[in-house]
Amino acid sequence: MGVSSGASLGAGIAMFAGWNALGRWTLPVLGLSGGLLTVFLAVMLAARMDKRMQSHTIVLTGMVFSLFVNAILTLLSSFMHQELERLVRWQMGSLALKQWKEL
């Protein structure tokens, strides 16, 4: 459905833009928002294409959205080299940039 791709894009946009409005919750909130938005858009497109909402239509539409969102994330990553390592670490679930009080 593209959830992880949408979450990565939401977090990536926050990192690349330098947003920190919610403090340590900025990345999780924008990641969740990006994932939910991707699922919502995929389901809406699937509903327009197939009124019966068959499962294969939803899955294929989600795959297309996932590829599209990954392409956008790759494009952003190519322009923002300084944040690329941080984004990859976030995608892999690294705790390297965290301190004990945040865990």
Accessible surface in RSA format (square Angstrom, percent):
REM  Atomic radii and reference values for relative SASA: ProtOr
REM  Chains: A
REM  Algorithm: Lee & Richards
REM  Probe-radius: 1.40
REM  Slices: 20
REM RES _ NUM      All-atoms   Total-Side   Main-Chain    Non-polar    All polar
REM                ABS   REL    ABS   REL    ABS   REL    ABS   REL    ABS   REL
RES MET A   1    75.35  39.0  44.21  29.3  31.14  74.2  39.96  34.0  35.40  46.9
RES GLY A   2     7.85   9.7   0.00   N/A   7.85   9.7   2.90   8.0   4.95  11.1
RES VAL A   3    78.27  51.5  75.82  68.6   2.45   5.9  75.82  65.9   2.45   6.7
RES SER A   4    85.46  72.2  78.17 104.3   7.29  16.8  51.31 109.3  34.14  47.8
RES SER A   5     7.19   6.1   4.42   5.9   2.77   6.4   2.76   5.9   4.42   6.2
RES GLY A   6     1.27   1.6   0.00   N/A   1.27   1.6   0.92   2.5   0.35   0.8
RES ALA A   7    20.95  19.3  20.95  32.3   0.00   0.0  20.95  29.5   0.00   0.0
RES SER A   8    14.13  11.9  14.13  18.9   0.00   0.0   1.36   2.9  12.76  17.9
RES LEU A   9    26.32  14.7  26.32  18.8   0.00   0.0  26.32  18.5   0.00   0.0
RES GLY A  10    11.63  14.3   0.00   N/A  11.63  14.3  10.21  28.0   1.42   3.2
RES ALA A  11     0.00   0.0   0.00   0.0   0.00   0.0   0.00   0.0   0.00   0.0
RES GLY A  12     0.00   0.0   0.00   N/A   0.00   0.0   0.00   0.0   0.00   0.0
RES ILE A  13    64.92  36.9  63.71  47.5   1.21   2.9  64.59  46.5   0.33   0.9
RES ALA A  14     0.93   0.9   0.06   0.1   0.87   2.0   0.50   0.7   0.43   1.1
RES MET A  15     6.04   3.1   0.37   0.2   5.68  13.5   2.60   2.2   3.45   4.6
RES PHE A  16    20.47  10.2   7.11   4.4  13.36  34.8   7.47   4.5  13.00  37.2
RES ALA A  17    55.60  51.1  18.75  28.9  36.85  83.8  29.36  41.3  26.24  69.5
RES GLY A  18    59.01  72.8   0.00   N/A  59.01  72.8  32.88  90.2  26.12  58.5
RES TRP A  19   137.33  55.1 122.78  59.4  14.55  34.2 104.13  55.5  33.20  53.9
RES ASN A  20   105.64  72.9  86.21  83.3  19.43  46.8  26.39  63.5  79.26  76.6
RES ALA A  21    99.40  91.4  56.64  87.4  42.76  97.3  69.56  98.0  29.84  79.0
RES LEU A  22    94.75  52.8  78.79  56.4  15.96  40.1  86.38  60.7   8.36  22.5
RES GLY A  23    36.20  44.6   0.00   N/A  36.20  44.6  30.23  83.0   5.97  13.4
RES ARG A  24   133.10  55.9 107.26  54.7  25.84  61.5  52.20  71.3  80.90  49.0
RES TRP A  25   144.19  57.9 144.19  69.8   0.00   0.0 127.02  67.7  17.17  27.9
RES THR A  26     6.06   4.3   6.06   6.1   0.00   0.0   6.06   8.1   0.00   0.0
RES LEU A  27    23.33  13.0  22.58  16.2   0.75   1.9  22.58  15.9   0.75   2.0
RES PRO A  28    62.41  45.5  51.77  47.2  10.65  38.7  57.68  47.6   4.73  29.4
RES VAL A  29    61.38  40.4  59.88  54.2   1.50   3.6  61.18  53.2   0.21   0.6
RES LEU A  30    47.29  26.3  46.39  33.2   0.90   2.3  46.39  32.6   0.90   2.4
RES GLY A  31     2.32   2.9   0.00   N/A   2.32   2.9   2.32   6.4   0.00   0.0
RES LEU A  32   117.05  65.2 108.71  77.8   8.34  21.0 114.56  80.5   2.49   6.7
RES SER A  33    53.79  45.5  46.36  61.9   7.43  17.1  30.62  65.2  23.17  32.5
RES GLY A  34    13.53  16.7   0.00   N/A  13.53  16.7  12.23  33.6   1.30   2.9
RES GLY A  35     2.10   2.6   0.00   N/A   2.10   2.6   2.10   5.8   0.00   0.0
RES LEU A  36   111.04  61.8 106.53  76.2   4.51  11.3 106.98  75.1   4.07  10.9
RES LEU A  37   104.83  58.4 100.92  72.2   3.91   9.8 104.34  73.3   0.50   1.3
RES THR A  38     7.88   5.6   6.55   6.6   1.32   3.2   1.36   1.8   6.52   9.9
RES VAL A  39    38.70  25.5  38.70  35.0   0.00   0.0  38.70  33.6   0.00   0.0
RES PHE A  40   117.56  58.8 112.98  70.0   4.58  11.9 117.37  71.2   0.19   0.6
RES LEU A  41    75.70  42.2  73.84  52.8   1.86   4.7  73.84  51.9   1.86   5.0
RES ALA A  42     0.00   0.0   0.00   0.0   0.00   0.0   0.00   0.0   0.00   0.0
RES VAL A  43    47.67  31.4  47.67  43.2   0.00   0.0  47.67  41.4   0.00   0.0
RES MET A  44    91.02  47.1  90.88  60.1   0.13   0.3  72.93  62.0  18.08  24.0
RES LEU A  45    70.69  39.4  67.96  48.6   2.74   6.9  69.99  49.2   0.71   1.9
RES ALA A  46     0.00   0.0   0.00   0.0   0.00   0.0   0.00   0.0   0.00   0.0
RES ALA A  47    31.24  28.7  28.95  44.7   2.29   5.2  29.39  41.4   1.84   4.9
RES ARG A  48   186.80  78.4 166.85  85.1  19.95  47.5  45.06  61.6 141.74  85.9
RES MET A  49   128.32  66.5  89.73  59.4  38.59  91.9  86.83  73.8  41.49  55.0
RES ASP A  50    24.55  17.2  21.28  21.2   3.27   7.7  12.44  29.3  12.11  12.1
RES LYS A  51   169.49  82.7 140.97  86.5  28.52  67.9 107.76  97.0  61.73  65.8
RES ARG A  52   184.28  77.4 156.03  79.5  28.25  67.3  73.21 100.1 111.07  67.3
RES MET A  53    64.40  33.4  50.62  33.5  13.78  32.8  50.58  43.0  13.82  18.3
RES GLN A  54    58.13  32.5  51.74  37.8   6.39  15.2  27.89  59.4  30.24  22.9
RES SER A  55    85.78  72.5  77.75 103.8   8.03  18.5  45.77  97.5  40.01  56.1
RES HIS A  56   109.92  60.1 104.75  72.8   5.16  13.2  86.69  89.3  23.23  27.0
RES THR A  57    18.15  12.9  14.64  14.8   3.51   8.4  10.75  14.4   7.41  11.2
RES ILE A  58    36.07  20.5  36.03  26.8   0.04   0.1  36.03  25.9   0.04   0.1
RES VAL A  59    81.20  53.4  80.70  73.1   0.50   1.2  81.05  70.4   0.15   0.4
RES LEU A  60   106.12  59.1 105.82  75.7   0.29   0.7 105.82  74.3   0.29   0.8
RES THR A  61     6.02   4.3   2.63   2.7   3.39   8.1   3.80   5.1   2.22   3.4
RES GLY A  62     0.03   0.0   0.00   N/A   0.03   0.0   0.00   0.0   0.03   0.1
RES MET A  63   104.19  54.0 100.98  66.8   3.22   7.7  91.48  77.8  12.71  16.8
RES VAL A  64    90.94  59.8  90.22  81.7   0.72   1.7  90.50  78.6   0.44   1.2
RES PHE A  65    35.72  17.9  35.26  21.8   0.46   1.2  35.72  21.7   0.00   0.0
RES SER A  66    25.18  21.3  25.18  33.6   0.00   0.0   8.54  18.2  16.64  23.3
RES LEU A  67   124.95  69.6 120.17  86.0   4.79  12.0 120.24  84.4   4.72  12.7
RES PHE A  68   125.27  62.7 119.63  74.1   5.64  14.7 124.75  75.6   0.52   1.5
RES VAL A  69    10.76   7.1  10.76   9.7   0.00   0.0  10.76   9.3   0.00   0.0
RES ASN A  70    61.62  42.5  60.77  58.7   0.84   2.0  19.56  47.1  42.06  40.7
RES ALA A  71    59.57  54.8  46.08  71.1  13.48  30.7  53.80  75.8   5.77  15.3
RES ILE A  72    59.14  33.7  57.82  43.1   1.33   3.2  59.14  42.6   0.00   0.0
RES LEU A  73    11.84   6.6  11.84   8.5   0.00   0.0  11.84   8.3   0.00   0.0
RES THR A  74    91.86  65.3  88.01  89.2   3.85   9.2  66.60  89.5  25.26  38.2
RES LEU A  75   102.90  57.3  99.68  71.3   3.22   8.1 102.90  72.3   0.00   0.0
RES LEU A  76    50.24  28.0  50.24  35.9   0.00   0.0  50.24  35.3   0.00   0.0
RES SER A  77    13.92  11.8  13.31  17.8   0.60   1.4   9.93  21.2   3.98   5.6
RES SER A  78    56.91  48.1  41.30  55.1  15.61  36.0  43.69  93.0  13.22  18.5
RES PHE A  79   141.89  71.0 118.61  73.5  23.28  60.6 121.46  73.6  20.43  58.5
RES MET A  80    52.48  27.2  52.48  34.7   0.00   0.0  36.07  30.7  16.41  21.7
RES HIS A  81   133.04  72.7 119.91  83.3  13.13  33.6  87.53  90.2  45.51  53.0
RES GLN A  82   132.32  74.0  98.56  72.0  33.76  80.4  61.59 131.1  70.73  53.6
RES GLU A  83    38.88  22.3  38.88  29.4   0.00   0.0   3.40   6.6  35.48  29.0
RES LEU A  84    65.69  36.6  65.69  47.0   0.00   0.0  65.69  46.1   0.00   0.0
RES GLU A  85   109.72  63.0 102.73  77.7   6.99  16.6  47.81  92.5  61.91  50.6
RES ARG A  86    97.31  40.9  94.27  48.1   3.04   7.2  26.76  36.6  70.55  42.8
RES LEU A  87     2.80   1.6   2.80   2.0   0.00   0.0   2.80   2.0   0.00   0.0
RES VAL A  88    63.20  41.6  63.20  57.2   0.00   0.0  63.20  54.9   0.00   0.0
RES ARG A  89    91.32  38.3  91.10  46.4   0.23   0.5  15.75  21.5  75.57  45.8
RES TRP A  90    79.05  31.7  65.31  31.6  13.75  32.3  55.95  29.8  23.10  37.5
RES GLN A  91    80.02  44.7  44.69  32.7  35.33  84.1  19.70  41.9  60.32  45.7
RES MET A  92   150.51  77.9 112.58  74.5  37.93  90.3 103.96  88.4  46.56  61.7
RES GLY A  93    55.60  68.6   0.00   N/A  55.60  68.6  34.99  96.0  20.61  46.2
RES SER A  94    44.43  37.5  17.55  23.4  26.89  61.9  21.57  45.9  22.86  32.0
RES LEU A  95   111.20  61.9  98.05  70.1  13.15  33.0  98.75  69.4  12.44  33.5
RES ALA A  96    68.72  63.2  27.69  42.7  41.02  93.3  41.23  58.1  27.49  72.8
RES LEU A  97   113.96  63.5  84.54  60.5  29.42  74.0  90.28  63.4  23.68  63.7
RES LYS A  98    88.41  43.1  68.51  42.0  19.90  47.4  37.16  33.4  51.25  54.6
RES GLN A  99   111.39  62.3 105.19  76.9   6.20  14.8  37.41  79.6  73.98  56.1
RES TRP A 100   218.87  87.8 205.32  99.4  13.56  31.8 174.90  93.3  43.97  71.3
RES LYS A 101   168.92  82.4 132.11  81.1  36.81  87.6  87.96  79.2  80.97  86.2
RES GLU A 102    62.54  35.9  38.63  29.2  23.90  56.9   6.84  13.2  55.69  45.5
RES LEU A 103   112.30  62.5  49.20  35.2  63.10 158.6  67.38  47.3  44.92 120.9
END  Absolute sums over single chains surface
CHAIN  1 A     7050.4       5935.0       1115.5       4967.6       2082.9
END  Absolute sums over all chains
TOTAL          7050.4       5935.0       1115.5       4967.6       2082.9
